[in-house]
């Protein structure tokens, strides 16, 4: 799948990956896809919760080179 923007939040701790995602998503049009890369172990809880609360759709989660990768469609 392709994405419109990417954030590399590897090395950042909670809540920074979600805060960065929120800022970028706010500037994206509805339906656009953000790829978020995070290494914070708490992100597996924070990112899905953020998406549900903010009205975004978590399309997929995965792992790549030891980091978690999330695809988020802006609501």
C-alpha positions as a printed Julia matrix, in Angstrom:
75×3 Matrix{Float64}:
   0.0    0.0    0.0
   1.13   3.53  -0.66
   1.02   6.43   1.77
   0.96  10.2    1.47
   3.24  11.18   4.37
   5.67   9.42   6.67
   6.87  10.14  10.19
   9.95   8.43  11.55
   9.43   8.6   15.31
  12.0    5.89  16.07
  13.76   6.63  19.33
  11.01   8.92  20.62
   9.13   7.98  23.78
   5.45   8.36  24.7
   3.64  10.6   23.96
   5.82  12.07  21.19
   5.01   9.56  18.38
   1.27  10.18  18.82
   1.71  13.95  19.17
   3.71  14.08  15.95
   1.11  11.94  14.18
  -1.71  14.2   15.41
   0.05  17.32  14.1
   0.75  15.84  10.67
  -2.71  14.27  10.32
  -4.36  17.62  11.12
  -2.67  19.11   8.06
  -3.6   16.22   5.74
  -6.85  15.96   3.77
  -9.5   13.42   4.8
  -8.71   9.99   3.38
  -4.96  10.57   3.15
  -2.67   7.9    4.62
   0.11   8.47   7.12
   2.88   5.94   7.73
   4.19   6.15  11.29
   7.38   4.37  12.38
   7.88   4.02  16.15
  10.11   2.06  18.5
   8.4    3.02  21.77
   6.88  -0.19  23.18
   3.86   1.77  24.47
   2.99   2.82  20.9
   1.2   -0.53  20.39
  -1.4    0.74  22.86
  -1.2    4.5   22.21
  -1.56   4.53  18.42
  -4.75   2.41  18.19
  -6.27   4.35  21.09
  -5.4    7.69  19.46
  -6.94   6.59  16.15
 -10.17   5.46  17.82
 -10.49   8.66  19.86
  -9.6   11.04  17.0
 -11.76   9.38  14.34
  -8.92   8.06  12.2
  -8.74   4.51  10.82
  -5.78   2.3   11.71
  -5.35   0.44   8.42
  -2.5   -1.84   9.42
   0.24  -2.5   11.91
   3.45  -4.35  11.32
   7.09  -4.61  12.13
  10.03  -3.53  10.03
  13.68  -3.61  11.08
  12.78  -3.82  14.77
  10.3   -0.92  14.65
   6.52  -0.86  14.64
   4.96   0.51  11.46
   1.42   1.9   11.41
  -0.68   3.0    8.44
  -3.33   5.51   9.48
  -6.07   6.89   7.24
  -7.15  10.37   8.23
 -10.8   10.55   9.24
